[in-house]
Amino acid sequence: MFETADPKHLYYVANRIRLFPEDEKVLIKLYQPLVGAVAVALYQTLIQNYDPYGIISDSKGIYSLQEQLDCSLKQLFNSLHKLEAVGLVQTFLSDNVFNNVLVFKLLQVPAADKFFATPLLASLLKEKVGVPTFHDLSHAFAQEAKLKEKPIKNAKDVSANFFDVFRLPGDEAITPSSDVVQAAQENKVHEVEIAKVNDHDSIDWDFIKQEYSRYQIPASEIDLNKEQIRGLIQTYGLSEKEFVDESLPCLHGSYSLNMRDISNTLAENYKRTNTRENVQTQLNEGRKKALATIKDMDDNDKKLLKAANESSPAEFLYKLKTQKGGITSANEKQIINNLHTQYGLPEDLINILTYTCLTYDTVVSSNLAYKIANDWLQHGVATAVQALQYVKKRRNSFGKKRPVRTYQKRVEKGTDWSKKKADRDAGISTEQLKNLFKDLNNK
């Protein structure tokens, strides 16, 4: 399998094939669900790009295929690999004076009966389209094939043969003349091969069987679980030797392969290895930023750091729990062991982590321990000194008294009516009032 990130990599098509309507129907109905529409378009584009009179210097870059298909380079090679897998295209890398050139050899689309007679293709099609659609496709192509020719029943072949009709002079019928032989050689054309599934297996099954035979695992067990083994090897990117070595703890002398245990073991080891690598990367980054001197450390902090550097995690945990009057549980020991063995945290950092957990709770719980460890790693804490300074900084920030808001009491003042004088000036004289009442009486 070949892939390049250079869109200028040259290519050319090595041969010509013809697609008849029947071939196109098989290509679209049966192959397209397997390889996708881009792959089918690539196959048809390569057919059209064949130039019988072209030379290597006329080769174009792969980018020209991208322009025709309007796809990315990743999509192009992904589609090409699918065409190679089902046998419609063969890819060769040809060396020349200047550089390597990709050569695509096209293979003829097989008839429907050949497709359904290939178990790998038929099984994959059933998985892609579903059982009902698969049966409909099979039935439709079978019916079409039967309609192409009517069966001949109870008949005898009475056709004339060549020698009944024609006569050749001398020994021409037995030994063809040189002219005939030369003409045959001149018109000899290489027939286009029919596409066949490229089922070449990259996994060395014989090697795996040989390795397992040392542990009395029969070859039939490998054959029985071949697909599961293949999936695990591809998922975790293992070699044959690595897979066997990783699965050895799961054998238990039973002369069989417990694929569930092997799968769980591989998943755990993979997560453990990758997590440990990520943790070590974070610790290394944190150590680069570590302070050369201890700042803002009192005598208690220095005493704590000394104990953290001189004690093992289990011993440090025991001392702290004893000082607090508690007991150390097996679960607490398991937590600190996992932090050291699985994730690779240094012992002094684990000790400060233990101390921090016990300042929040009476026991070291997994939720709290992993939460603090993640917080430290995300903030570049990689040493015991950094951890203690980080903890003190956070406590100081939370411990600072927030300014208290003072609210001034607002008292609404009432009206003191005793100080108010009546306004006797109504603005109307006595004479005017008399005239007003007189007018009212008249009305």
N, C-alpha and C positions, 0 to 999 in steps of 0.2 A: 504494500500500500504506500503510495507516494503522495506527498503534499508539499507545497511550497508557498511562501508568503510573497514571492516575487511575481507580480502580474505580467511582467515582461518576459517570463519564461516561454521559450518558443515551443510550438507544437505543430504537428501535421497529421493528417489522416492517411492511413496506409492502404486502404482498399475501398472499393465501392460495393454497396449492396442496394437492392431494389426492394421497396416496400409495396406490396400489393394490397388491395383492399382487405383481404383476409388477414394479412399480417398486421395491418393497422388496427383492425378490430381486436386481435389478440393483445397487441401492445397497449391499447387504451383500456380494454375491459379487464385484462388479467394482470398485466405488468404494472400499470399505473398505480393501482392500490398499494403495490409493494414498494415501489421506488419513488413515487410522487410525480407531480406534474412537471417540476423543473428538470428532473432526470429524463423524463420522456422528451421534453423539449430539447435537452442537450443531445440526446441520441439522434433526434431528427436533424438537429443543426449540424452535427458531425457528418451525417450522410450528405448533406448539401455542401459541406465545405471540402469535400474530396476533389482534388485537382489531379487528374491523371498525368498532366504534363508539368506539374510543379516540381521544383527542386528545393533542396534544404534551405538555400539562401532566401527563398521566397516565404519561408515559414513566418507565421504571425505569432504575436504574443497571446497569452491566455486572456489578456484584457479584452481582446476582440470577441471572445466567447462571452465574457461578462457583459459587453455592450449589447450583443445580440439577445442575450437572455435577461438582461436587466436584473442581475443578481450580484451578491457579494462573492468574494473569492472563497470564503468559507462555505457558502451555499453551493458554489460550483463544485468544489472537491467533495463535499458531502454527497451530492447527487452522482458524481462520477464513481465514487466508491460503491454506491448502491448498484449502479449499472455493472460494475466489475463483479460484484457479489452474485448477481443473478445471471452473469455470463453473457450479457449483451455487448460488453466492451472489454477488450484487453489492453492494458497500458504497458508500454515498454519505455525504458530510458536509454536512448541511443547516444553514444559518445561520438563527438566529432572533433575537429581541430579546435573549434572555438569554445563550445560549451555543450552541455547535455540538452538533448531535445526530446520532448515527450512525443511518443508515437502512439496513436490510437488505432487499434485494429478492431473493426466492427464485425459483429457476428449476426447471422440471420435470425430473425424472430422465428421460433419454432411454431409448429402447428399446435392447436389447442390440445390434441390428444397427447402430444409429447409433454406439454406443460402439466396436465393433470396426472401424467404418469411419473412425474418427478415428485416424490413425497415431500421434499423440503419446500418446493414452491407451492404445492397444493396446501400443505399445512399452514404456511405463512399467510396465504390468501384467505383461508378459513378464519384465521385469527384476526386478520385485518377487517374483513367485511362482515363477519358473523356467519353462523351456520345457515340461516334461511337464504341469504343472498348467495352464499357459496353453492348451495344446492341448485338455486335458480340458474346461476352461471353455467354450472356443469351440465344441467339438463338442456339449456339453450344451445350450447356448443355441440353437445351430443346429437341433438335433433338436427341441427344444421349439417353435421357430417353425414348423417344417414340419408338426408335428402339429396346429397351430391351424386349418389349412385344407387340404382335399384338392384336388389339382389337377383342373380340368375339361378333359377331352380331347375333341377332335372334336365340339364343341358350338357351336350358334349362339344368339346372344342374341335371344330372342323376347319380351322384357319389354315391357309397354305403357308408353307415355310419358304425361306429364301431360295433354296435349291430347287424347289418345285417350279419356280417361276423364272429364275435367272440362271444363266450359264456364264462361267468365266473361262477364258482361254488358258490352256496349259496348267501350270502349277500355281497360278495366281491365287486360287482359292485356298491353297495350303500355305504357301509362303508368299506374303505380300512383297511387291517390288520395292526397291529403294525409294522410288518416287512417293509411294504410298506411305512408307515409314517416315520419310522426311516431312510430308504434309501433316502426318499425325503429330510429330514433334512440334511443328510450327504452330499448330492450333491448340496445343495443350494449354489449358487454362486451369489455374488453381481454383477449385470450387470453394465457395464461401461456406465456412463452417456454421453449423446450427448452434445457437446459444445453449450452453450447458452451465448449470450452477457451479460456481467456483467454491467447492466445498473443501478446499485444502485447509486443513486444521493447523493453526500455528502452535497448538499445545502439543508437547511431546508426551503422549499418553503412555508410550512404552517406558519412558523414564520414570513416570509416576508409579506405574505398576511395579517396576523394578525396585523403587525405593520402598514401597509399601510391603513388598514381598519379604523384606527383612523383618517385618513385624507380623508375619503370618496373615497378612490381609490378602485374600485371593483377588486375582485380576477381575473376576466377575463383579466384585463390589465396586470397582472403579467404573466398569461399563454400566452398571446399574445406576450410578449417581453421576454420570458424566456431565449432564447438563447443569446440575447444581454446582459441580466443581468448576465448570467453565465460567458460570456466572460469578462465583466468588473470586476466581482468579482475575477476571476482567474488572470487577467492581473495585477491588483493592489494589490492582496493579501488581500482582505477585508473580514471581517466577515459579516454575514447577517445584524447585527445591524449597523455596520459601513457603509454599503452600503446605507441602508435606511436613516441614519442620514445625509450622504453626499448629498443625492438626494433631501432632503426636500426643499432647496431653489429653486428648479426647478419645484415645483408642481404648484404654482400660482393659486390654487383653481380651476383647470380645470377638476378635476376628471379623469385625464389620465396621463400617463407617457410620457414625452417628452424625448426620449432616446438620441437625439442629444444634448440637453442642459445638460442632466445628464452626458453624456460622456465628453463633454467639461469641465464641472465643475470638474469632477474627475481628468481630465488631468491637469487642472490648479492648483488644490489643491495639487496634487501629486508633480508636479514640484516645487511649492512654498515651500512645506514642506521639500522636499529633498534638494532644493537649500539653504534654510535657515539653515538646519542642517550642510551642507557643509561649509557655510559661518561662522557659529559659531565655527566649528572645526578649521578653519583657524585663526579666531580671537583669540581663546584660545591659539593656538600655538604661535601666534605673541605676545600675552601678556606675555608669559613665557620668551620671549627674550627681553621684554621692558627694557629700560634703567632706572635705579633708579634716576638718576639726569639728568637735562637738560644741554646739552653741546652745545657750540657754538651758543647760543641764545642771540640776542641783545634785546634792550628794545622794539622794534616794534614786534618782535616775541613773547615776553612774553605778550605784550598787546593783540596780536591776539589770543594767547592761552587762556587768561583770558576771552575774549569775547566769544570764541568758547565753553568754559565750562559753561558759565553763561547764554547763550542764547539758545532758542529752534531753530531747523533748519529753521523753517519758519521766525522767528524773525531775525535770523542771515542773512538769504537771503535778507530780506527786508532792513536791515541796509546797507548791502553792495551795493545793487542796488541803494539805495537812495544816498549814498556817490558818486557813479559814475554818478548820474543824470539820471538813468534809471527807468523803472517800472518792477514790478514782474509779470510774466505771470502765468496763471493757469497751463500751462504745466510744468513750473519749479517747482511749488509747488507739482505737482503730482509725479515728478521724485524723489524729496527728501522724499516724503511720502512713495513711493515704496521701496526706499533704507532702510528705517527704519522699515516699517511694514512687508514687504514681505521678505527681506533679513536679517533683524536684525542687521544692522550696528548701532553702538552707535552714539548718537547725536553729540558728540564733533568731532568724525571722519567725520561725514557727513558735519559738518560746515567747517572743513579744506578742504574737498573735494569740497564744493561749492566755497570757496575762490580760490582754485587752478583752477577750471573751469573758473572763471571770470577773472583770470589773462591771460588766453589764448583767451577768447572770451567774447563778450558782454552779452551773455545769457548762462544759464546752459542747455546744450543739452543732450539728453539721450545717444547719441553715445559717446560723450566725457566723461560724468559722469561714465558710465559703463566701459569704457575703462580704466579710471584712477583707478576705484575701483578694477577691475580685476588685474591690474598691482600691486597695493598695496598688495592685498591679496596674490598674487604669491610671493611677496618678504617679507612676514611676517610682514607687516605694520598693526598694530591692534589698536593703540592709536593715539590721536591727536598729541602728542609729536613726536612719530615715523614718522607720516605722514609729519609733518613740517620739520623734519630733513631730511627725504628722499627727499622731494621736493628741499630743499636747496642744498643737495648733488648733485642732478641731474643738477640743474641750474649751480652750480659751475663747474661741469665737462664740461658742454656745453659752459660755459662762458669763460673758459680759452683760452687765445690767443694761437693759434697754431703757431709754429715757421715758420717764413716767409723764404721761400727759396730765396737766392740771386743768381742771375745769372751774371757772369762776362762777360762783352761784349768782344767778340773776334773780333779783327780788323786784317784783312789780309794785310800784308805789301807788297807793290809793289817793283819792281826793279828800282833802281836809275841808269839809263843808263849813266848819266853824269859822274858817278864815275867809270865806266867800261872802261878799256883801250883795244884797239883792239889788238888782238894777231897776231903780224906780222910774227911770226916764223911759217912758213908753213911746215918746216921740209925738203924742197927740195931746192937745190942750183940753181943759175942762169944757170950754165953750164948743169946741169941735165935737166932743162926745155928745153934748146935749143936742146939737144939730143933727147928729147921726141917728140918735134914737127917735128924734122927731120925724125924720124922713121915713124910718121904719114903720112907725105908727100910722103915718099917712097912707103907706102902701097897704 
